[in-house]
Amino acid sequence: MRSSLPKMLHPVCGRPLVAWPILAAREAGAGRIAAIVSPERDLLSGLPDQVQIITQPEPDGTGGALRAALPLIREWETVVVLSGDHPLVSAETISGLLDAHREADAGATVMTAVLEDPGSYGRIVRDDSGDLARIVESKAPGDASEEELAIQEVNTGTYAFAATPLADALERIGNDNAQSEYYLGDVLPLMREAGRRVTVHPARDPAVTMGVNNRVELAEAEAEARRRILEAHMLAGVTVVDPASTWVDAGVAVGADTRIEPGTSLRGRTAVGVGCVVGPLTTLIDTTLGGEVTVPHSYLSECEVRDGATVGPFAYLRPGALLEPGAKAGTFVEVKNSRIGEGAKVPHLAYVGDAEVGAGSNLGAGTITANYDGFRKHRTEIGENVRIGVDTMLIAPVQVGDNAYTGAGAVVKEDVPDGALAVSENDQRNIEGFAERKAAERQEEQNA
């Protein structure tokens, strides 16, 4: 990966790579999940809750990883082994593997895939009954014969085992090879020798082979994951105008009859209600939208917009912003850690930070809540049905009462009572002949 970040923590559609197979296993009904990790890699931040961590003391192969988990394996009847860098193994695929394994009463079942170009995957050689005879590696010249290389069925690295036979075989495998590693595949012939059946289960989904070892493969896996996420939303009643220019993270919820316009990104723990229009060119991060919300050309992070509210275009809602039903944060409006009350409007060109805006109020263009004194943040409280005039500066902490007004250009430093009008007394002076004097000064400068 050429990265300071461990491979397993690289995100795929907003979810760490390692979390994908874990959550799929959980959805498939896994009773207990363990992640086998290197002592040099801290993956805790990428693991879902209730995942047991088992440390593989040294990098001694896939078989060595399972040997590190022997005490846990012996506690269970059935063990499924998944690769942490294969994000597109689904719960449905895992369930299909388990069903086939149980139906065959097998000691081991190897999930396979049929590929037009098998590349360097291990080839599946079957015996006359159709069960697994052996897995032939093909990474180096001479590993496999021409006949074996022509086989298109490959090992995906996903297995189901009967736990006790697996544990017995793991204790018997050796590491007499060039890498001095224990290979998980070596347990399969040992199981056959012990009289246990080793079967093969072809997966219907070729994406089970999509492993990630570099940034190119990471991008390919993310593109396929994104395609599947969008397809699921569209089948559930969401309109995605242009899937090629739409990015939706895993776990994002979108209600039916919502329309997602091109250039839109829904990330993190975002939830969008029914009948919304999001985009074009809108980003939502960890944001909740109610029903019938419209958000064109805007950026929202860690905020909430309730039913029927409107945002944008070109609005920026920062963490802690809350728009009550029917509220509006319009063009070039920034809202931070503030509540905009029901039906209240901040139509354009305003900054509202650390403020409470009551229901039905209207903030004119150029309104600013001056919330920071250089040391602390202070709150502005604006009552219901207030009319804030254009270019008003509210110096927090300050309160504006219900039904109050401020005049254009007012600088409000003191509380405004209910129903009052606050104005700033700045007498206007007209300086006659000013333009002529400026022109004369410029002419003198040019002649000098």
Secondary structure, DSSP 8 states (H G I E B T S, - for coil): --SSS-GGGSEETTEETTHHHHHHHHHTT-S--EEEE-TT---GGGS-SS-EEEE-SS--HHHHHHHHTHHHHTT-SEEEE--TT-TT--HHHHHHHHHHHHHHT-SEEEEEEE-SS-TTS-EEEE-TTSSEEEEE--SSTTSS-HHHHT--EEEEEEEEEEHHHHHHHHTT----STT----GGGHHHHHHHTT--EEEEE-S-GGGG---SSHHHHHHHHHHHHHHHHHHHHHTT-EES-GGGEEE-TT-EE-TT-EE-TTEEEETT-EE-TT-EE-SS-EEES-EE-TT-EE-S-EEES-EE-TT-EE-SS-EE-TT-EE-TT-EEEEEEEEES-EE-TT-EEEEEEEEESEEE-TT-EE-TT-EEE-B-SS-B--EEE-TT-EE-TT-EEESSEEE-TT-EE-TT-EE-S-B-TT-EE---------TTHHHHHHHHHHHHHH-
